[in-house]
Amino acid sequence: MVKIKAALLDDNKEQLQLNQQMLESIGRIEVVSSCASAKTFLEDIKTSQPEILFLDLNLGDSYMTGMEVAFQLKLPVMFVSSNTSQYIKEIERLKRDYDICVDHITKPFTEQEFIKTTQRFLKEIELFKKEEFIHLDFGATKRNKIAINSIVYLSTDKNNGSESNNKLIHFNNRKPENLIDFSFSRMEEKGLLSAYFITIHKSFRVNSKHIKAYYKSTESIEVEVFTNQGKLETKQLQVSENYQPLIKKLKK
């Protein structure tokens, strides 16, 4: 069985050790990082590369809270804290805005309660990992089965003029394709939800999961797409003024 890599952050070292022991007893988790301060934690995970997080919220120092760490890393997270009720709105926003698995358990708790909550959390992560597909008609072929996560962005097809209502769809694993008579306003009907495919410009709809960086100096985002030459290439897409606040919020 392939174990999922977890990182733990709690300023109470005894609780930190106890959490690690309980997680490792489940058998499906490998603890790759265990830290008592946010600063050490953020340095450590650069090399440990965890897939999920278990975070205390108030860490007893002024560097960062567990919530701030979660918003920075945007990984599936279970908050293990004595004051989760104070952070419910932030927990809801983290789950809603970044489409990641978020759960919590409030201290004090029993070992059985912690393990059951963690198992439910892992089950939710598994459901999220299941690939979602849609069927799209391209210029040359019909009903192509496409993994939604492979779509990086859609753009207007300038070669045929904006009046044609054609679009180009760009991927991270195959060459771009033409979408004939495809309207941005009807994307949700095709399964491309606006919660994930955001507007950054009248000509672009971008899968927010593929935004690698935002550059304030050029007001552009960075994505990585497969080119017509069959290579992955980094591209920068312009962000219109109206949509800059949204992108800045996403890339905090």
N, C-alpha and C positions, 0 to 999 in steps of 0.2 A: 504494500500500500504506500502510495506517495503521500508524505505528510505535508500539511500546510504550514508555512513558516510564519511564526508569530513573534511580535515584539511587545514587551511589557514595560510600562512606565508607572511607577508609584513611589512617592517620597517616603513611604513607610517601608523600610527594608524587610521587616518581618512579614508584612503583608505581601510584599513583592515576591519573597521566597515561597510563601504559602501558595500564592496564585500560580507560580511556575510549577510547583509540585502537583497541584490539582489539574492543571492543563496537560502536563505530561502523562498523568494517569489515564487520561482519555484515550491516548494511543494514536490519535490522528493528528497531533500537533507537535511540531518541533519548535521549541523556543530558541530563537536565534539572537535575541537581544533582550536584556533585562537591566533597566536603569532606574536610578532614583532621582535624576534631574533631567529636565527637558533639554538642556544644552548638550549634555552627554549623550542623551537618547538620539537627538537629531544628527549628531556626528557619527554615532555607532551604526545607525541604519543605512548610512551611505554604502557601507560594505556588507552588512548582513542582509539587506534587501528583503525585508519581511513582506508577506502578502496580507496579513491582518494585524490589527492593533488591539491591545487591551490597555486602556488608559485611565488613570486617576484624573480627576478634574482639577482640584485645588492642590498644587504641588508644594506649597510652603516656600516658594521663592518668587521673585518678581520677574523672572526671565520670560516664562510663558505658562499659560494654563494648559491643561490637557485638551480643552476645547480648541484653543488656538493651534495646538499641534495637529489635531484632527483636521481642521480646516486647511492647514498648510499641506498635509500629506495626501488627503483625499483618498484614503484607503478604507476598506471595511473595518469598522471599529466597534468594540464593545466597551462602554464606559463602566468602570468598576470604582464606585465612589460613594461617599456618605451623603453627598448633597446633589444627587442627580436632578431632584425636583426643581432646583434653582436654574437648571440649564435646559428645561424641556423645550422651550422655543428654539434655542440654538440647535438642539438635537433634531428637531423637526426640520429646521432649515437645511441642516447638513444632509439629511436623508433626501429631502425634496430637491434641492438645487443641484446636487452632485450625483444623484442616482446611485448611491452606494448603500450597502447593508450597514445599518446602525442599530445597536441594541444597548441595553444598560441593565445593570443590577446595582441595587443600593446596599451599602454596608450598614449594619452587619448582616451577614448571610451565612447559611450553613454550607458545608461542602456539597451536599446533594443539590441545593438550590443553585450554586455556582455551576456545577457540572451540567445540570439540566438546561440552564440558560445558555451556556456555551454550546451545547449540542444543538439547541434550536437555532442559535446564531450560525453555526456551521451549515446547517440544513438550508437556511436562507441563502447563504453564499453559494451553495451548490446550485440552487434554483436560478440565481442570477447568472451563473456561469454558462448555463445552457444557451447555446447559440440560437438567436432568433433569425429567421429568414423571411424574405419577401420575394415576390415574383415581379420582375420588371420587363417591359418590352423595349428592346434596343432597336436601332435602325435596321439591323440585318437579321436579328433573331427575336423570337417571342418567348414570353414566360421564362425568363432566365432566373434561376434560383440564386439569390444573392444574400450573403450574410450581412445583416445590418451593420455589424461592427466593422466590416471591411470598407464601408463607404466613408470617405473622408469629407468630401464636399460636393455640392452641385453648383454649377455656374451657368449663366446664359451662354448660348451658342452664338458668339459674335460673327462667326463665319457665314451664318445664314441670316443674320440680322435679327434684331430683337423682336420684329414683327412676327417671325416664324413660330415663336413660342417653343422653340426647341431648347433643350438643355444638354449640358455635358455633365456626366457623372464620373467622379474621380475616386479611385480606390487605393488601398495600400497593398494589394496583392495581384492586381491585373491592370491592363491598359484602360484608359478612359473609353467611355462609350457614349453614343448619342441617345438621348431620350427624345422621341418625336412627339410633338404636341403635348408637352408636359408642363403643367402649371404649378408654380410654387404654391399657389393658394390651395391646391388640392393634394399636397404632399401627405397629409395625415390620412387621406383615403387610401393611399398606397402603403401605409404602415410606417411612414417616416415622421414620427411624432415631433411636434415643435418643442417639446421639453428637451429633446436631445439635438435636433437639427435647428440651430439658432441662426437668425438673420444678423449678418455683420455688415451687409451692403445690399443695395437693391439687386445686385447681380450674383450674390453668394448666399448659400445656405450651408452651414458648416456643422459637422458632427462634433459637438463640444468635447467629446472624449479624445479627439485627435488634435486638439489645440495644444501645441507643445510650448508655446511662449507668446507673450504679447510685448511688442516693442513700442513704447510711448513716443520715442523720437521720430518714428516713421508712421505711427498709428496703424500698425499692421500686426497680423498674427502669423505664426509659423506653423506649417503643417508639413507632413511627409507623404508624398503620393508616388504611385507607380506611373512612369512616363510611357509614351508611345514607343520608346526605345527599349522598354522592358527593364528599366532600372528605377530604384527608389530615389527620389529627389526631394530636397527640401525646397518649399515654396513659401513666399510671403504673400498674404492676401490683405488688401486694403480694408480698413474698418471705417465706415462712415461715422461722422460725428455723433449722430443720433444713437448709435449702438456702442460707442466707446465705453460709457459707464457700465454696461452689462459685462463687457469683456474684462474690464479692469476688476470687477467684482469676482468674476470666475477665476482669474489668474492671481488672486491675492496670495 
